[in-house]
Every structure is written in C-alpha cells, then in structure tokens.
Amino acid sequence: MTRPGRRSGTRRNPGPPRRRSSPPRPPEVDAPRRAALDLLDAVRTRDAYANLALPAILRRARLKDRDAALATELGYGTLRARGLLDAVLEHCIDRPLAKVEPPLLDALRLGAYQLLRTRVPPHAAVDTTVELVRADAGSRPAGFVNAVLRRVGEHDEAAWVARLAPDAAQDPVGHAALAHSHPRWIAQAFADALGSTADLDAALAADDARPVVHLLARPGDITAEELALATGGTEGPYSPYAVHLDAGSGAVGDLGAVSDGLAVVQDEGSQLVALALTRAATAGPDTGRWLDLCAGPGGKAVLLGSLAAMDGVDVDAVESGEQRAELVRRAVDGLPVTVHHADGRNAPLPDAAFDRVLVDAPCTGLGALRRRPEARWRRRPEDVAGLAKLQRELLVAAYRHVRPGGVVAYVTCSPHLSETIGVVTGTARKLGAEVLDARDLLPGVPDLGPGPTVQLWPHRHGTDAMFLAVLRRP
Ligand SMILES: C[S@@+](CC[C@H](N)C(=O)[O-])C[C@H]1O[C@@H](n2cnc3c(N)ncnc32)[C@H](O)[C@@H]1O
C-alpha cells in the first residue's frame, strides 16, 4: 500500500504553471497518508466536519478500497486521538505545541498516531511522515519531524499513558480522559451520567473505538434479514430494523440497498428511541397524527414515517434549519410526512392535536462522539447551558402540541446530565406530566438502570449514548 519513491507536495507549492495539455498529475507519494493529512488540514483550517470532507478528499485522490480504508482510519484515528497525541508530543518537543507550525503539528500527530495506535511498522510510520513533510516544507522541518517521532517511538501507548496520565487511584477521571483521549470535562460528564467511575474506562474506550456502521432497514421496504443478506451484515440485537455492517466495510453509499433507498445509515440506539415513542401506550381516542419537532436531517422521520404509513397515520416534521428541512423533505419522499421549515418552539401547528410527539433535541452530541472524530475537541463546556435552555423550551412546545392522553418522547444523543435528567425532571413537574417507565418500551434491551428514563451506552449496548424520557399528558 505504501509506495516509496516520488516526492509530492505540488498542492502547497505549485511551481511553474502547467501547460493545459499536460497529463493528469501522477499518483502522489503515499496517497492514503497524503489524504489523511489533507483531512486534518480541512478540519483545522476550514472547521470542516471530517465525515463530510473526507469523501471529496478520497475522490480527488482517486483512492478506493484498501487505500481509502487506510486513509480513513489514519485521518479519523488521528483526529480522535488528538488529546493523547498532543500530550506525548508536548513531552517530546522542547517548545510549546502552540509554537509549532500548524501543518507540521498535523504531520506529527499523524506520525505519532501510527506509532502509538496502529500496527504500521515504526520505520514506515516515521519515514512516510518525514517524506510528506520534506515534500511540503523542505529538509529542515523534515529533520525536526524525524527527531520528534523517533522520541515518540521510544515507548508504546501504554507506557506513555503510564508516564503522562494522572494516577488512576487519585484521579480516575483525569487518568481515563488521557488514556482514552477525551477532554477532561467530557470524561467527567460521562462519569456523572454513569453514577461512578467504575465503568468509566470501558465507556470511554468504547467511545474511542472505530464504530460499527448501523443501517435501518426501511420498514415496509425490506426486512432486516433481507438487508443483512444483501449487505453481508448482521441483524442488530435489539431493533427489529437494525443491521450492523462489518467494521471494515467500504463506502456505505456504494451498497445497492442504500443507493436504492431501501436502507439508511442510522445508529441502532436512534432506532430504539424512535420505536419507543410508537410503542408507548396512549389514553383516549387517537387523532392519527404524529409530530417530529426537531427532524433534520430526517433519520427518525424516515422510521416514524414508514411506520405511520403502515398504520394510516400522518406525520408532521419540523426543522428550523432551511437546508436541513430540505434534507428531511428528500429523506421522507413518498412517506405520509409533511415537512415544515419553522422554529419548533412556535411552529404553525395546532395545540393538543398529536397522539405522539418526538423531541429529538439539538444537543452537544457527546453521545455520538465515536461517529464524529473531531467533535470532542470542538465542543466546549460553555455550550451546555444554552442548549439546555433550548431543550427545555422545545420540550414545553412538544407538550403543548400533544393531546391529553398522548405521549412525548424527549431524546438527546448526549448523556450529559444537564441535557437529560436536568431538562426532564423539572419540566415534567412544572407541566404536570406523567413520566412513563421508558425501560418497558425497549423490550429485550439489558442493563437499563433504575428507570424511569433510559440512558443507552456504547460499552453496554453497542449504540450511541442516546437518552430517552417518555412523558404522557394526563
Ligand atoms: C439531534 S438533531 C435531530 C436529528 C433527527 N431527528 C434525525 O433523526 O435525523 C436536532 C435538530 O434540531 C434542529 N433544531 C435546532 N433548533 C431547533 C428549533 N428551535 N426548532 C426546530 N428544530 C431545531 C437542528 O437543526 C437539528 O437538525
């Protein structure tokens, strides 16, 4: 996979203009690593979302199959591991990391990631990184990177953690945060939600691992069994519509079932919380209307809409982002779903009119960090308070739209207590809502805690860390 030889780097230092008739540029030296470095650059300089930037980078580099998988693994892995890598690099460089040229720091992180967290032979990890830097920046920076990476390679990951992390007995949160490369405040939020630090290592380790892709077999279009057969995946353990793909599966969009619209990418936990809403018992006569109050980009609207189609129910879907509302429209094409571009806090929809309302609230996304490699380093603790206020307001609005006897599911893809219990407990009390035991709505799912709300976890359930509370309006 690693092709030795030619130098590259014409992107940053284009040299004399080429004649129009010149042939396409030959493949660059070690194209997967170049692509991984381009991804780090896009995330740093353009604030890009890695999962959105990567496909274009792979296409431009014409990487496929194993090369594309290597570039993805190196790019995503380096982004996830940034905290640990920076701690090690800081130890190996005699000036603060802030004083290292940012593109060089990207290269150092990429090299250090390969040394500490992959089976790439150390000489290949160092040499390929040095060559990339030489091509881009010249011999002196290449020499610097070579020296630093050789120091990084003097110890393996476990030995570096033992040297650099706080003592696990004195400071279990600090230790786990460094060992599993999470910001400390997020490790603390996980520990708070778990109720102790006993499980924290397992929780953060699962959050740091490359996630399995989950598909939703669209109800009424294909069964999970058929989808598993068609994709070579396995049926999910809890959702009747879930299929898990092998970790090494290639581009999901290339799967026939996905490009044909029979299946969409959706975490099994997301499926479970949407299904819970459809399973909760209502009281009194139904109106035949459901509402998805925060619908973009439309994953749960597809599941709700597919089930609604079977039950003869109509769904309204609200989304405040214009582009995201458009994504919902495309996703629910052909389903009995009407999409509204509006603020869910004052959507132009009738009060007390819906049997079931989903509030899949905007949140920090701390429960889905494993699927968004760069997100843990972007989020800030200050983000939480503003989101919690919005979440409360959306929950109150949802409650206004539900009919007496109807149910509201409040969902976040964050386990942060300020976004979960902190929102639900006070709001439900103020509204006079009945809080149902959500565990009853997830039959067969083990380890759901004391209830009545539910917190799913990657290390316990293999899902994102989704939170679910179900309220009924008396
Ligand atoms: C967690 S996402 C929802 C995910 C979606 N249910 C799905 O399964 O694909 C939250 C969504 O709420 C939207 N949002 C944020 N503020 C909102 C508001 N005031 N009213 C309605 N939607 C809002 C965000 O743009 C985002 O698309």
PDBQT file of the ligand as one rigid body, heavy atoms in Angstrom, charges set to zero:
ROOT
HETATM    1  C1  LIG A 501     -30.461  15.951  17.073  1.00  0.00    +0.000 C 
HETATM    2  S1  LIG A 501     -30.888  16.717  15.607  1.00  0.00    +0.000 S 
HETATM    3  C2  LIG A 501     -32.290  15.802  15.103  1.00  0.00    +0.000 C 
HETATM    4  C3  LIG A 501     -31.935  14.538  14.387  1.00  0.00    +0.000 C 
HETATM    5  C4  LIG A 501     -33.112  13.953  13.634  1.00  0.00    +0.000 C 
HETATM    6  N1  LIG A 501     -34.240  13.699  14.496  1.00  0.00    +0.000 N 
HETATM    7  C5  LIG A 501     -32.752  12.672  12.923  1.00  0.00    +0.000 C 
HETATM    8  O1  LIG A 501     -33.005  11.595  13.420  1.00  0.00    +0.000 OA
HETATM    9  O2  LIG A 501     -32.174  12.778  11.826  1.00  0.00    +0.000 OA
HETATM   10  C6  LIG A 501     -31.642  18.201  16.146  1.00  0.00    +0.000 C 
HETATM   11  C7  LIG A 501     -32.191  19.047  15.010  1.00  0.00    +0.000 C 
HETATM   12  O3  LIG A 501     -32.938  20.114  15.603  1.00  0.00    +0.000 OA
HETATM   13  C8  LIG A 501     -32.785  21.248  14.792  1.00  0.00    +0.000 C 
HETATM   14  N2  LIG A 501     -33.169  22.414  15.609  1.00  0.00    +0.000 N 
HETATM   15  C9  LIG A 501     -32.398  23.222  16.349  1.00  0.00    +0.000 A 
HETATM   16  N3  LIG A 501     -33.139  24.176  16.939  1.00  0.00    +0.000 NA
HETATM   17  C10 LIG A 501     -34.423  23.949  16.565  1.00  0.00    +0.000 A 
HETATM   18  C11 LIG A 501     -35.643  24.599  16.822  1.00  0.00    +0.000 A 
HETATM   19  N4  LIG A 501     -35.713  25.662  17.618  1.00  0.00    +0.000 N 
HETATM   20  N5  LIG A 501     -36.755  24.109  16.248  1.00  0.00    +0.000 NA
HETATM   21  C12 LIG A 501     -36.702  23.024  15.441  1.00  0.00    +0.000 A 
HETATM   22  N6  LIG A 501     -35.571  22.379  15.151  1.00  0.00    +0.000 NA
HETATM   23  C13 LIG A 501     -34.442  22.830  15.700  1.00  0.00    +0.000 A 
HETATM   24  C14 LIG A 501     -31.345  21.195  14.374  1.00  0.00    +0.000 C 
HETATM   25  O4  LIG A 501     -31.152  21.970  13.210  1.00  0.00    +0.000 OA
HETATM   26  C15 LIG A 501     -31.155  19.712  14.136  1.00  0.00    +0.000 C 
HETATM   27  O5  LIG A 501     -31.415  19.396  12.796  1.00  0.00    +0.000 OA
ENDROOT
TORSDOF 0
